[in-house]
Amino acid sequence: MEYSLKTAGIIIIGNEILSGKVQDLNSSYLCQELRILGVEVRQIVTIPDIREIIGKTVVDFSKRYTWVFTSGGIGPTHDDITVSSIADGFGVDLLKSPQIMEIIKSYHGKEMTDAHIRMAMIPKGSKLIDTLEGRPPQLQFKNIFIFPGIPEFLKNRFSNIKETFRTTPIVLKELYLNADEGKIAGILDSTLDAFPKLLLGSYPRVSGADYKVKLTLECRDSVYLEKAFKFLYELLPNEYIINFEKNSSKN
């Protein structure tokens, strides 16, 4: 059975992330959510608030991945240049969105400033996706989804559009072992030789007595996964095996 692989690239934008002033929570959240939806995240980068770098990076990601998710740099201050940088990168004009202007006016009223109005400027050809009532819509330009950097705002927006990205789910099985990686390396190699489409991960436990190694087996074909799991399970000595769990990333 053939599957249409959907891929994603995540771009975290902000000097505050690179300087360590703020911790990036958004990339891990997006990775987890996209995995559940069956989307394979291929690359994550963190870049500064520099116009040329933002534009070049987004254009590059847009060419290579099904979807691109940016986080940060869409507020009213001097360093919020993500939207205009994307427009520059693709060589398109910025236009004032009447829909966003109306929301900004209703929210800020007489206290609205020119800085607030700049937030209504979007690249020509953009799509606006309504998510939360009374809040600015989600901005999409080509295959790029431009999110705010505040984790709460990003989560709220993404959760309202996440079904857009659902594809063939990735099925997961986990196996917990009482053996170090050196003892099982040859078995893992044999399994991958027999099942090259399998995604096989090995993660040693440094502290704690529950297990020494956790193995994860992933595939979009559940039948293929079961065959690979059985093959691996039968190669492992019984004394190495503690337990196993089967999970599906499909909700």
ABEGO torsion letter per residue (X at the ends): XBBBBBBBBBBBBEAAAAAGABBBAAAAAAAAAAAAAGBBBABBBBBBBBAAAAAAAAAAAAAABABBBBBEGABABAABAAAAAAAAAAGBBBBBBAAAAAAAAAAAEAABBAAAAAAABBBBGBBBBBABBGBBBBBBBEABBBBBABAAAAAAAAAAAAAAABBBBBBBBBBBBBBBAAAAAAAAAAAAAABAABBBBBBBBABEAABABBBBBBBABAAAAAAAAAAAAAABBAAABABBBBBBABX
